[in-house]
Amino acid sequence: MTGLPRVMGIVNTTPDSFSDGGRHDGVEAAVAHGLKLVEHGADILDVGGESTRPGAEPVGVDEEIARTAPVIAGLAKAWGGPISIDTMKPEVARAAVAAGATIWNDVAALGYAPDGMKTAAALGCDIVLMHMKGEPRTMQDAPHYDDVVAEVADWLDHRAGEAMAAGVAPDRIWLDPGIGFGKTVEHNLLLTAHLDRIGASGLPVLYGASRKRTIAGIDPTATDPMDRLGGSLALALEAARRGAGIVRVHDVRETVQALKVQVALDAGLRPR
């Protein structure tokens, strides 16, 4: 690891998020939380209004916009850094960009609606294409791959090609292997260990494993997502070592500190 990846801080406005649902309910609370993450070192803020945890129920477009657009507008007014909208829906993405977002982080890789690709090209913002096997309600029902790393890498490369063909600029595209989205613990560990293969095409990689169930799959005592900080830090450090350009996390201050220490260690251990 030769440098720090950018840290994306998570701002959930959902009452049912797997990790912190309801903790930042309301526009003022969500904006205050986002600004606190900036104080802790976040380079990007990712605002989401629909839970994508396993078994999650979908949220209507109007409700999702009502949850996210005012928060994005409040953050954009108070802070000049990049803001991301975490949504599958083109209508929500359009409202978010109008409110001040500059990144569309899509767990469905622009495949939720027929006009996803066209909307992304028209918005002209950065796009995160994530791999997900199935959809949130069923994605963890016995997911199977013959070669998870090759299949996810090939799928993301193909999806990126389709986005470029639709008019999305190549330098606007990020790839996300979708840790925990239709994958077993073993799948998630293999993708992390071979993250460099996800970015082999030259496109940058976003990695998000913060507080996810994979950690509990390794440490069964971590049943509460709030007890998964150690595992989250270990995964973020390994992702950074494997070339991730962005790590998406809940615990920004601790992640930034861990990354700084790792960079210092690497620098100090290099032959001079």
N, C-alpha and C positions, 0 to 999 in steps of 0.2 A: 504494500500500500504506500504510494508515494505522495498522496495528498488527501484532503478531506472531501468526501462526497457532500453534496448539499443535503441538508436535513429538512424534510417535509413534516411539519407538525400537523397532527390530526385535530380538526375541529368538528366534532359530531353535533348535529342539531336534532338527532333522532331520539325518541323516548325509549327505543328498543335496541340500540346498538349493543353488540355482545360485550363490550368492555366498559363503556362509560355512558350508556343510554340514560338520558334524563339529567345528567350531571350539569349540563350547560344549556338547559332548556330556556328558551327565550332569547330574543335578539341581544339584549344588553349583556346577558351572562355569556353567550357564545362569543361576542366581540371581545369582551374582557378576557376570556380564556385564550383567544387567538393572540391578543396583544401580549399576554403573559408568556406564551410560547415564543414570541419574537424576542422578548427580554431574555429568555433562556437560550437563545441562539438559533431559532428556526430561520431558515432561508426562504422557505415557501410555506404557505398555509393551505391546507386541503379541507374544504368545507363540504360536508356531506349531509343529505337530508333523508336518505333512505338506507336502512340497514341491509347489508348483504351477507349477514351471518347465515350459516346453514339453517334452513327451515324458515327464513324470514319471509314475511308476507309483503307483497308489493305495495307501494304508496302511489296515490294519484298524482298526476302532473301538477295540478294547482296547489295541492298540499306541499309537495316537494319544493316548488318555487317559493311558496310562502315561508317555508322553513329556512331556505338558503339565501335567496336574493337579498333580503334586508341585512343579513349578516355579512355577506360579501360587500355590500355597499358601505356598511359601517366600518369594516376593516380597511377597505380601499380609501376611505376618507381619512382614517387615522394613521395609515401606514402605506409607504410607497413600494413595498416589495410585491413579489408575484403571489397571486392567489389562484388556487385551483378549485374547480367544481368537480366533485366526485359523483357522477351520475351516469346512467345509461341512456337517459332520455334527451333527444335533441332539443325539445322545447325548453327543458330545464337548463341545458347548456346555453342556449341563446339568451335566456333571461339572466343567467349568471354572468356571461360576458358583457351584457348591457350594464350590469351592476358593477363591473370592474374586474372580473376574473380574466386571467390571461392563459389559463391551462384548462383543458378538458381531460379529466382522468376518468376513463371509461372501462369498467370491469367487463363490459360486453364487447370491447374492441370495435365500437361503432356498428355493431350488428343487431342491436335491440330493435331498431326501427329501419324501414327501407330507406329513409332519407338521412341516415346517420353519416355516411361518407360525404354526401353533398353538403350537409350542414357544417361538418368539420372543415371542409375546404373553404366554404363561404366565410366562416368565422375567422379564419386565419390565425388561430391561436395554437399553442403547443398542444399536442395530443398524446395521451398515454394509452397505448393499446395493451390490454391485459388478457392473458389466457385464462379461460374458465371452462371447465368441462361440465356441460349441462347448465342449469340455472340455480340460483341460491336455494330454492326450496328442496332440490333433489341432488345437488352436486356432490354430496358426501355419501350417496347411496352406492357403495362398493365401486369406486372409480378404478378403472383398469387401463394400463398402458403396456405395450410391449417394450418400449424404450422411452421413458418419460422425457428425458432431456432432449433427445432427437425430435420427438413428436411435438413438444412444446416449442422448441426453437424453430422447426420447420413451419409450424402453424403461424407463429408470430411473424416470421419473414414473409410468408405468403400474404398475411393480413396487411402488413406494412406496404407490400407491393400494390395491393388493391387500393389502399389509401392514397398512395402516390399517384396511381392511375386516375383516381377521382379528383386530383388536384391539390392534395395536401402536400406541402413542401417537405422534402426529405429531412431538412434540418429542424423540422417541427415535431418529429416523431420520436417517442420514447417507447421502449418495450418493457413489459412487466410479466414475469413468469407466472404470476397468480398463486403465490404460496397460500395453501389452504383452500383454494377454490377448485374442488373436484380432485383432490390429491390426498393420499395417505401420508403418514409421517415419513415413511421411507421415500416417497416421491418428493416431498418437500426438502428433505435432506440432500437427495441427489441433485435437485435443481440448484440448491444453494452451493453445493460443492463444485458444481460445473457451471456456475453462473456466467463464466467467460464465454461459454458456447452459445448462450442466449444473445450476447452482443457480438457474435462473430461476424455478423454482416456489417458491422461498423456503426450501427445505431446504438445510442446510449440506453442504459438499463436503469429502471426504477425497481427497487426491492422493498417489499413490505411484509414483515412477519411479526410485527409488534403485538405482544400479548396473545398470539394465536394459539389454537388448541394443540398444534404440533408440540409446543413446549410441555403441555400437560401429558402428551403422549410419551415424552421422554422422562418427565418428572411427575408421576401421578399425584404428588401432593399439591401440585399447582392447579387445583380445580377452579379457583377464583382467578379470573384474568388479571386482577390487580396484584396477584402474587407471582407474576411471570416476568418481572423486570430483569432478573439475571439472564434468563433465556433469551429475552428480547435483545439485550445488549450483546450477547454472544453471537446471535444470528446477524445483527447489524454489523458487527465488526468483521465477521467472515464475509458478508456480502461486499463490504467496502474493500476487503483484501482481494476479492474476486473481480473487482472492477465496477461495482455499482456506482452510478453517477448521482443517484438520489436514494436515500433511505427514508421510508415513510414510517413515522413513529408517534407514539403517544407521549413517551417520556423524553422530551427534547433535551432538557438540561443534562440528564444523565448520559444520553447518547452522545451529545456533543463533547462532553468531558471524556468519555471512553475513547472516542475517535481521536481526540487530540493527544491523549496519552499513547495510543497505539502508533500514531504518526511519529511522535517523539521517540518512542522505543525503536521503531524501524530506522529512523535517522541516526540514532545513537549506536545502533548495532552494525551499521554499514561500515565496511573497511574504508579507511581514509587513505 
